[in-house]
């Protein structure tokens, strides 16, 4: 049991957050009894990361930084990924702190199954994996001069899915994966239609890797050539719009495939001489080279505000962003992530070589954006919200760069600096990349804030809990910031009652300002979703994981417009989810009334956010296609 400093205040969790901590993060003995409190858990994580400090300072620095890391996490200024939360300093864990990996796929049977074996090992250690299958020769191609012998990438993708689905993480769930095929591969149509035809591949997200040239051909209604990766020869000419329309129709029906904009990703590749960025991690927030992995931590934006003179828009305190406090958190979080690279356990030597001794990429992200907007009185999706998002993202980027430069002075630049785009410049960084926006479904519930850069899903709802005696009971869940705002209104109970009865806030007798500011995901248009993603992507050197939510009545053309807009506005990828589409059916757990899209652990409604499904009741989260 790790003891925190006597000066450290205890962690305060909501009842739901405490249940999540018990289920996912707290250490237990062999009999399943908890051996630490949430306070001790946070200090365990802080202490483990701070151990790296001894490499550059005297022994006292470990306690000093342990206390600083703990203070920031216990105040919910930033929180590391759930993977690291469980593993850090846990003798019962694997020591693998990285959440996700990209592995190479080459065009030979030995290499294909070598990679599958590596993926199995990573997933057994609770990691997720991403692959690009485009190097594999097309179906029915030659193999050693034998015609029609090749299986093709789609068959191997299905084989990967089947094999990896047998590996349970924590004896409960399967790991997440990303499968990518480039738009010029001869088997691209089979790939596009894969998820619609194969209902078993719920452990894979799939995305088409597209080039600017292809999107321009779509815009101009030109032909597009498919190319055999084995020979480099053109095999077929098709209308670009035909392929694009097939992608859109499938995405409308199933949520898959998404799109990865390969040229946009490559523009931010800090080490192009080491290889092109062909693949991402399972939720798309970090493009990685072969064998790279990602370490994640997210800043809680809604906890970086301060009260100022005057009355707020809702009748309570007036808030503004505390930029100095945010800067302090950014610098500390960058140091925390760099330390994480040092203390991480690497399951493959290739991973350690490129991550620890090569590029030292980190992924500092955010959550609580929607709650920040609520506190400031800014409607999500408005022009004001987009401008503020850009300002915050730019601020985080500049502060993170300064923090990495300072670490470079103390600890040295990343190993591949001399072959990076920064070679020969004054921009000497400790880390090849710095920022990302990752899904934070469960972690955001732990710290009681909104997920990632997503809007709030609902203000008030009834959640169903499935107890051990198989009885289903309901619990009222109120968004925490909405609850805070309601406390300044005399008719709080009546408003909650009306919302639970199915009425909309827009139809209730409240001030127009409340209706304008307190919007939820169902009120955000696809265009607003994409523009919000683009606003953050402008300053994020890795990528942004965000789901473009569409209503059930959305048309195929609505999906097409979202994909086109994502490309035009500089997003690195796009994933859509139309309410009621087939994607949620693979998540179905029918309890009592036969409704679908239920959490397999507690029976509550699952929500689609940032490429994952998350239960707002018990914290169960899974990233699936």
C-alpha positions in Angstrom: 0.0 0.0 0.0 1.5 3.4 -1.1 1.1 6.2 1.5 0.7 9.7 0.4 2.3 12.8 1.9 0.8 14.0 5.2 0.2 17.4 3.5 -1.9 15.8 0.7 -5.7 16.2 1.0 -7.9 13.1 0.4 -9.5 12.5 -3.0 -13.3 13.1 -3.1 -15.2 11.0 -5.5 -18.9 11.0 -6.3 -20.8 7.7 -5.5 -20.6 6.7 -9.3 -16.9 7.6 -9.5 -16.2 5.5 -6.4 -17.9 2.5 -8.0 -15.9 3.0 -11.2 -12.7 3.2 -9.2 -13.6 0.0 -7.4 -14.5 -1.8 -10.6 -11.6 -0.6 -12.7 -8.6 1.0 -10.9 -8.3 0.1 -7.2 -5.8 -2.7 -6.3 -7.2 -5.8 -4.7 -5.7 -8.8 -2.9 -6.1 -12.4 -4.2 -9.5 -12.6 -2.5 -10.8 -9.5 -4.3 -10.6 -7.3 -1.2 -9.6 -3.7 -1.9 -6.1 -2.9 -0.6 -6.2 0.8 -1.2 -8.5 3.8 -1.1 -9.0 6.2 -4.1 -6.6 8.6 -2.3 -3.9 6.0 -2.1 -4.6 5.0 -5.7 -3.9 8.5 -7.0 -0.8 8.7 -4.9 0.3 5.3 -6.2 0.1 6.6 -9.7 1.9 9.9 -8.8 4.7 8.1 -7.0 5.2 5.6 -9.8 5.6 8.3 -12.5 7.8 10.5 -10.3 10.3 7.6 -9.9 11.7 8.6 -13.3 12.8 12.0 -11.8 15.8 10.4 -10.1 17.4 9.9 -13.5 18.1 13.7 -13.6 17.9 15.0 -10.1 18.7 14.1 -6.5 16.5 11.7 -4.4 14.3 14.4 -2.9 12.9 15.3 -6.3 10.9 12.0 -6.3 8.8 13.0 -3.2 8.5 16.6 -4.4 7.2 15.6 -7.8 5.0 12.8 -6.3 3.3 15.4 -4.3 2.9 17.8 -7.2 1.5 15.1 -9.5 -0.8 13.9 -6.7 -2.1 17.4 -6.0 -2.9 18.0 -9.7 -4.7 14.7 -10.1 -6.5 14.9 -6.7 -7.7 18.4 -7.6 -8.8 16.9 -11.0 -6.6 19.3 -12.9 -5.5 16.4 -15.1 -5.9 12.7 -15.1 -4.0 10.0 -16.9 -5.6 7.3 -19.0 -7.5 4.5 -17.2 -4.9 2.0 -18.5 -2.1 3.9 -16.7 -4.4 4.5 -13.6 -4.7 0.8 -13.0 -1.2 -0.3 -14.0 1.1 2.4 -12.5 2.8 1.0 -9.5 0.4 -2.0 -9.3 2.3 -5.2 -8.6 -0.7 -7.1 -9.8 -0.6 -5.4 -13.2 1.6 -5.8 -16.3 3.4 -2.4 -16.0 2.3 -1.6 -19.6 1.1 2.0 -19.3 0.6 2.7 -23.0 -3.0 2.4 -24.1 -2.6 1.7 -27.7 -0.1 0.6 -30.5 0.3 0.5 -34.2 1.9 -2.6 -35.7 3.2 -3.2 -39.3 1.5 -5.4 -41.9 3.8 -6.8 -44.6 2.9 -8.9 -47.6 4.0 -12.4 -46.5 2.4 -15.1 -44.4 5.2 -15.2 -41.8 5.1 -11.4 -41.4 1.3 -11.3 -41.2 1.1 -13.9 -38.5 4.2 -12.5 -36.7 2.3 -9.3 -36.3 -0.9 -11.1 -35.2 1.2 -12.8 -32.5 2.6 -9.4 -31.3 -0.9 -8.0 -31.3 -2.2 -10.9 -29.2 0.6 -10.3 -26.7 -0.1 -6.5 -26.5 -3.8 -7.1 -26.1 -3.2 -9.7 -23.3 -1.4 -6.9 -21.6 -4.5 -4.7 -22.0 -3.4 -2.6 -25.0 -5.3 -1.8 -28.2 -3.8 -2.1 -31.7 -4.0 -0.4 -35.1 -3.1 -1.8 -38.5 -3.0 -0.8 -42.2 -3.6 -3.8 -44.4 -2.8 -2.0 -47.7 0.5 -3.8 -48.3 -1.2 -7.1 -48.7 -1.7 -8.2 -52.3 -5.3 -8.4 -53.5 -7.6 -11.3 -53.4 -6.9 -13.9 -56.2 -3.5 -12.4 -57.0 -0.5 -14.6 -57.7 1.4 -16.3 -54.9 4.8 -17.8 -56.1 3.5 -17.7 -59.7 0.3 -19.6 -58.7 -2.7 -17.6 -60.0 -5.8 -16.9 -57.9 -4.0 -18.1 -54.7 -3.9 -14.9 -52.6 -6.5 -14.5 -49.8 -6.4 -10.7 -49.8 -6.4 -8.2 -47.0 -10.1 -8.5 -46.1 -9.7 -12.2 -45.3 -6.7 -11.5 -43.1 -8.5 -8.7 -41.3 -11.3 -11.1 -40.5 -8.7 -13.6 -39.3 -7.2 -11.0 -37.0 -10.6 -10.1 -35.7 -11.5 -13.8 -35.0 -8.1 -14.5 -33.3 -8.0 -11.3 -31.2 -11.6 -11.7 -30.1 -10.5 -14.7 -28.1 -8.3 -12.6 -25.8 -10.1 -11.1 -22.8 -8.7 -8.1 -21.0 -9.3 -8.3 -17.3 -11.3 -11.4 -17.9 -14.2 -9.2 -19.1 -13.8 -7.5 -22.4 -11.9 -7.7 -25.7 -9.3 -5.2 -26.8 -10.1 -2.5 -29.4 -8.5 -2.4 -32.9 -8.4 -0.2 -36.0 -8.2 -1.7 -39.4 -7.3 0.6 -42.4 -7.2 0.0 -46.1 -6.1 2.6 -48.5 -8.6 3.9 -51.2 -6.4 2.7 -54.1 -6.3 -1.0 -53.1 -8.1 -3.3 -55.5 -10.1 -4.9 -52.7 -11.4 -1.6 -51.4 -15.1 -2.3 -52.2 -15.0 -5.5 -50.2 -13.4 -3.6 -47.3 -16.0 -0.9 -47.4 -18.8 -3.4 -47.2 -17.1 -5.6 -44.7 -18.9 -4.5 -41.5 -22.3 -4.6 -43.1 -21.7 -8.2 -44.2 -19.7 -9.6 -41.3 -21.6 -9.1 -38.0 -18.9 -10.7 -35.9 -16.3 -7.9 -36.2 -17.3 -5.8 -33.3 -13.8 -5.6 -31.9 -12.6 -3.7 -35.0 -13.2 -0.1 -36.1 -12.5 0.2 -39.8 -11.5 3.3 -41.8 -10.6 4.0 -45.4 -7.3 5.7 -45.9 -7.8 8.4 -48.5 -5.6 10.9 -50.2 -6.2 14.5 -51.2 -6.0 13.4 -54.8 -8.9 11.1 -54.3 -11.1 13.7 -52.6 -10.3 16.1 -55.4 -11.3 13.4 -57.9 -14.6 13.1 -56.0 -15.2 16.8 -56.1 -14.4 16.9 -59.9 -16.2 13.6 -60.7 -13.0 12.1 -62.1 -11.9 8.5 -62.5 -9.7 6.8 -59.9 -7.2 4.0 -60.3 -6.8 0.9 -58.1 -3.3 -0.3 -57.8 -1.9 -3.7 -57.0 0.5 -3.2 -54.1 2.6 -6.2 -55.1 3.3 -4.9 -58.6 2.6 -1.2 -58.4 0.5 -1.6 -61.6 -3.0 -0.1 -62.1 -5.6 -2.9 -62.1 -8.9 -1.0 -62.6 -10.4 2.4 -63.3 -13.5 3.5 -61.3 -15.4 6.7 -60.7 -14.1 8.3 -57.5 -17.6 9.3 -56.6 -18.7 5.7 -56.9 -16.3 4.6 -54.3 -17.1 7.7 -52.1 -20.8 7.0 -52.3 -20.2 3.4 -51.2 -18.3 4.6 -48.2 -21.1 7.1 -47.3 -23.9 4.5 -47.7 -22.1 2.1 -45.5 -21.3 4.7 -42.9 -24.9 5.8 -42.9 -26.1 2.3 -42.3 -23.5 1.0 -39.9 -21.3 3.8 -38.7 -18.4 2.2 -40.6 -16.1 2.8 -42.4 -14.7 6.1 -41.1 -12.1 8.0 -43.1 -8.4 8.7 -42.4 -7.0 11.6 -44.4 -3.5 10.4 -45.0 -2.0 13.4 -46.6 -3.2 15.7 -43.8 -1.8 13.3 -41.2 1.6 13.2 -43.0 1.9 17.0 -42.9 2.4 16.7 -39.2 4.8 13.7 -39.3 7.8 14.8 -37.2 10.1 12.0 -38.6 9.1 11.4 -42.2 12.5 9.9 -42.9 11.6 7.0 -40.6 8.4 6.1 -42.5 5.0 7.4 -43.5 2.1 7.5 -41.0 -0.2 4.9 -42.4 -2.2 3.9 -39.4 -3.7 5.1 -36.1 -4.6 3.7 -32.8 -8.1 2.2 -32.3 -10.0 5.5 -31.8 -7.9 7.5 -34.3 -6.5 10.1 -32.0 -2.8 9.3 -32.6 -1.2 8.4 -36.0 1.8 6.3 -35.3 4.7 4.6 -37.0 5.2 0.9 -36.8 5.7 -0.2 -33.2 5.0 3.2 -31.7 2.6 3.4 -28.7 0.8 6.3 -27.1 0.8 7.6 -23.5 -2.3 9.6 -22.7 -3.3 12.2 -20.1 -6.2 14.7 -20.2 -6.5 18.2 -18.7 -9.9 18.9 -17.1 -10.8 22.2 -18.7 -13.9 22.8 -16.5 -11.6 22.8 -13.4 -9.5 25.7 -14.8 -11.9 28.5 -14.1 -12.0 31.1 -11.3 -14.7 33.3 -9.9 -14.7 37.0 -10.8 -16.6 40.0 -9.7 -20.2 40.2 -10.8 -23.1 37.8 -11.4 -22.9 34.9 -13.8 -25.3 34.4 -16.7 -27.4 31.9 -14.7 -27.7 34.0 -11.6 -24.8 32.4 -9.7 -21.1 33.1 -9.7 -19.4 34.6 -12.8 -16.5 32.5 -14.1 -13.6 33.1 -16.5 -10.7 30.8 -17.6 -7.8 30.8 -15.2 -5.0 30.9 -17.9 -2.2 31.0 -15.3 -3.5 27.9 -13.6 -4.0 26.2 -17.0 -0.4 26.9 -18.0 0.8 25.4 -14.7 -1.2 22.3 -15.3 0.1 21.9 -18.9 3.7 22.1 -17.9 3.2 19.6 -15.1 1.3 17.2 -17.3 4.0 17.2 -20.0 6.5 16.3 -17.4 4.2 13.6 -16.1 3.9 12.1 -19.5 7.6 12.2 -20.2 8.2 10.5 -16.9 5.6 7.9 -17.9 7.8 6.9 -20.9 10.7 6.3 -18.6 8.8 4.0 -16.1 6.7 2.2 -18.7 7.2 -1.5 -19.3 7.6 -2.3 -22.9 6.2 -5.7 -24.1 8.2 -5.7 -27.3 11.8 -4.5 -27.8 10.8 -2.8 -31.0 8.3 -0.7 -29.1 10.9 0.4 -26.5 13.4 1.3 -29.2 11.2 3.7 -31.0 9.1 5.0 -28.1 11.7 5.4 -25.3 14.9 5.9 -27.3 13.4 7.2 -30.5 10.5 9.6 -30.7 9.1 9.9 -27.1 5.7 10.9 -28.4 3.1 12.0 -25.8 -0.6 12.7 -26.1 -1.8 15.5 -23.8 -5.5 16.0 -24.3 -8.5 17.6 -22.7 -11.9 16.9 -21.3 -14.7 19.0 -19.7 -15.0 21.3 -22.7 -18.8 21.2 -22.7 -18.9 21.9 -19.0 -16.6 24.8 -19.5 -19.0 26.3 -22.0 -21.9 25.8 -19.6 -20.0 27.7 -16.8 -19.0 30.5 -19.2 -22.5 30.8 -20.8 -21.3 29.9 -24.3 -23.5 27.6 -26.5 -21.6 24.6 -27.8 -21.3 24.8 -31.6 -21.7 28.6 -31.7 -19.1 30.8 -33.4 -18.0 32.0 -30.0 -17.4 28.4 -28.9 -15.3 27.6 -32.0 -13.2 30.7 -31.5 -12.6 30.0 -27.8 -11.7 26.4 -28.7 -9.1 27.6 -31.1 -7.7 30.0 -28.5 -7.5 27.3 -25.8 -6.0 24.7 -28.2 -3.4 27.3 -29.4 -2.6 28.2 -25.8 -2.1 24.5 -24.8 0.1 23.9 -27.8 2.4 26.9 -27.1 2.7 26.0 -23.4 3.3 22.3 -24.2 6.0 23.3 -26.6 7.7 25.4 -24.0 7.4 22.6 -21.4 9.0 20.1 -23.8 11.8 22.5 -24.7 12.5 23.0 -21.0 12.7 19.2 -20.5 15.0 19.0 -23.5 17.4 21.3 -21.8 17.4 19.2 -18.6 17.1 15.7 -20.1 18.1 16.0 -23.8 16.1 16.0 -27.0 14.2 12.9 -28.2 16.5 10.2 -29.7 15.5 10.7 -33.4 15.8 14.5 -33.2 18.6 14.6 -35.7 16.5 12.8 -38.4 13.3 14.8 -37.6 11.9 17.9 -39.2 13.4 19.9 -36.3 17.0 18.9 -37.1 19.2 22.0 -37.6 16.7 24.3 -36.0 16.4 26.0 -32.6 13.2 24.1 -31.9 14.8 21.5 -29.6 12.0 19.3 -28.1 12.1 16.4 -25.7 9.1 14.9 -27.4 8.4 14.4 -31.1 4.6 15.1 -30.7 2.7 16.6 -27.8 -1.0 16.9 -28.1 -4.0 14.7 -28.8 -7.7 14.6 -28.0 -8.6 11.1 -26.9 -11.9 9.5 -25.8 -12.3 10.0 -22.1 -15.6 8.2 -21.5 -14.8 6.4 -18.2 -12.1 8.8 -16.9 -14.5 11.8 -17.4 -17.0 10.0 -15.2 -14.3 9.4 -12.6 -13.7 13.2 -12.3 -17.3 14.1 -12.9 -17.0 16.1 -16.1 -18.0 16.0 -19.7 -16.2 13.7 -22.1 -13.4 15.0 -24.3 -14.5 17.8 -26.6 -18.0 16.2 -26.9 -21.2 18.1 -26.0 -23.1 16.9 -22.9 -25.2 13.9 -23.8 -28.2 14.6 -21.6 -29.1 17.0 -18.8 -31.3 14.6 -16.8 -32.0 11.0 -17.4 -33.2 7.8 -15.8 -30.6 5.1 -15.8 -31.4 1.4 -15.3 -29.3 -0.6 -12.9 -29.1 -4.4 -13.1 -28.5 -5.8 -9.6 -27.1 -9.2 -8.7 -30.5 -10.4 -7.8 -31.5 -9.7 -11.5 -33.8 -6.9 -10.4 -33.8 -3.8 -12.6 -34.0 -0.5 -10.7 -33.9 3.1 -12.0 -31.7 6.0 -10.8 -32.0 9.6 -11.7 -28.8 11.1 -13.2 -28.4 14.9 -13.4 -25.5 16.4 -15.2 -23.3 17.9 -12.4 -22.9 21.4 -13.9 -26.5 21.6 -14.9 -27.4 20.6 -11.3 -25.1 23.4 -10.1 -26.9 25.9 -12.3 -30.3 24.7 -11.4 -29.6 25.3 -7.7 -30.0 29.0 -8.4 -33.5 28.5 -9.8 -36.6 28.3 -7.6 -38.3 25.7 -9.7 -35.5 23.2 -9.9 -37.6 20.1 -8.9 -40.3 21.0 -11.5 -37.7 21.4 -14.3 -36.1 18.0 -13.5 -39.6 16.4 -13.3 -40.5 17.8 -16.7 -37.2 16.7 -18.3 -37.6 13.2 -17.0 -41.1 13.1 -18.4 -39.6 13.6 -21.9 -40.1 17.4 -22.2 -37.3 19.5 -23.7 -35.7 22.4 -22.0 -36.6 24.5 -25.0 -40.3 24.0 -24.3 -40.1 24.8 -20.6 -40.8 28.3 -19.0 -37.2 29.2 -18.4 -35.2 32.1 -19.6 -34.1 32.0 -23.3 -30.5 32.2 -22.2 -30.8 28.8 -20.5 -32.3 27.3 -23.6 -29.5 28.8 -25.7 -26.6 27.7 -23.5 -27.7 24.4 -22.1 -27.7 22.4 -25.3 -27.0 18.7 -25.6 -25.6 16.5 -28.3 -29.0 15.9 -30.0 -29.2 19.7 -30.6 -25.7 19.9 -32.2 -25.8 19.8 -36.0 -23.3 17.5 -37.9 -21.7 20.7 -39.3 -21.2 22.1 -35.8 -19.6 18.8 -34.7 -17.1 18.8 -37.6 -16.2 22.5 -37.1 -15.5 21.8 -33.5 -13.2 19.0 -34.4 -11.5 21.1 -37.0 -11.0 24.0 -34.5 -9.1 21.8 -32.1 -7.3 19.9 -34.9 -5.8 23.2 -36.1 -3.4 23.2 -33.1 -3.2 19.5 -32.2 -0.1 17.8 -33.7 -1.5 14.3 -33.3 -5.2 13.9 -34.0 -8.6 14.4 -32.5 -11.0 11.6 -31.6 -14.6 12.8 -31.9 -17.9 11.3 -33.1 -20.0 13.2 -35.5 -23.4 12.4 -34.1 -26.4 12.4 -36.5 -30.1 12.0 -35.8 -31.9 8.9 -36.9 -33.6 10.8 -39.7 -30.3 12.0 -41.2 -29.9 11.2 -44.9 -27.0 9.7 -46.8 -26.3 13.2 -48.2 -26.0 14.5 -44.6 -23.2 11.9 -44.0 -21.5 12.9 -47.4 -21.5 16.5 -46.4 -19.9 15.8 -43.1 -17.1 13.7 -44.7 -16.4 16.4 -47.3 -16.4 19.2 -44.7 -14.0 17.2 -42.4 -11.6 17.0 -45.3 -11.9 20.6 -46.3 -11.5 21.9 -42.8 -8.3 20.0 -42.1 -9.5 17.2 -39.9 -7.3 14.1 -39.9 -10.2 11.7 -39.8 -13.9 11.4 -39.3 -16.2 8.9 -37.7 -20.0 9.3 -37.8 -22.7 7.7 -35.7 -26.4 7.9 -36.8 -28.8 7.3 -34.0 -30.3 3.8 -34.5 -27.8 2.7 -37.1 -26.5 -0.9 -37.0 -23.4 0.0 -35.1 -25.2 -0.1 -31.8 -26.8 -3.5 -32.4 -23.5 -5.3 -31.7 -23.6 -3.7 -28.3 -27.1 -4.9 -27.6 -28.0 -6.4 -24.2 -31.7 -6.9 -23.8 -33.0 -6.5 -20.3 -36.6 -6.7 -19.3 -38.3 -4.5 -21.9 -36.3 -5.8 -24.9 -34.7 -2.4 -25.6 -31.3 -2.5 -27.3 -28.0 -0.7 -27.0 -27.8 -1.6 -23.3 -24.7 -1.8 -21.1 -23.7 -5.5 -20.6 -22.7 -4.8 -17.0 -25.6 -2.8 -15.6 -28.3 -2.6 -18.3 -28.3 1.2 -18.8 -28.4 3.0 -22.1 -25.0 3.2 -23.8 -23.8 6.5 -25.4 -21.7 6.9 -28.5 -18.9 9.4 -27.9 -15.5 9.8 -29.5 -15.6 6.4 -31.3 -16.5 4.5 -28.1 -19.6 3.5 -26.3 -19.8 4.5 -22.7 -22.3 3.7 -19.9 -22.9 6.9 -17.9 -24.3 4.8 -15.0 -21.5 2.3 -14.2 -18.6 3.5 -16.3 -18.4 0.5 -18.7 -16.7 1.6 -21.8 -15.7 -0.1 -25.0 -14.4 1.1 -28.3 -16.0 -0.9 -31.1 -17.1 -0.6 -34.7 
